[in-house]
């Protein structure tokens, strides 16, 4: 696990490293499996951003377990719309590549003009905006009770 640095020294570089930590190494794809649909990489990136917010924002947020359940059900529904049962997913599809997940993470960072030198506070403010706007990322986290 990545240990947080002193609060005043943490930057978005730490957040980016945290996101990289959650995307586990993936074995070379099997020739018989199809690439994962893009919505899988997008979903994984959203979950990683939510988990990163919980860890990076000094207790301001926690995972909204009901939101996470809805998020997973929406992912299952997308596969179901394609005629794929969740029991078949691992047989039919490879895991999304790191690059695919990073592309969605980077789109989030660009949306809020966050970069390697951005403060963690700016990242936490972006998460709060996601909560306020009820975006997919915002529905995965909730503010902690004071």
Secondary structure, DSSP 8 states (H G I E B T S, - for coil): ------GGG-BHHHHHHHHHHHS-------TTSB---HHHHHHHHHHHHHHHHHHHTTTSEEE-HHHHHHHHHHHHHHHHHTT--GGGHHHHB----HHHHHHHHHHHHHHTT--TTSBHHHHHHHHHHHHHHT-TTTTTEEE---
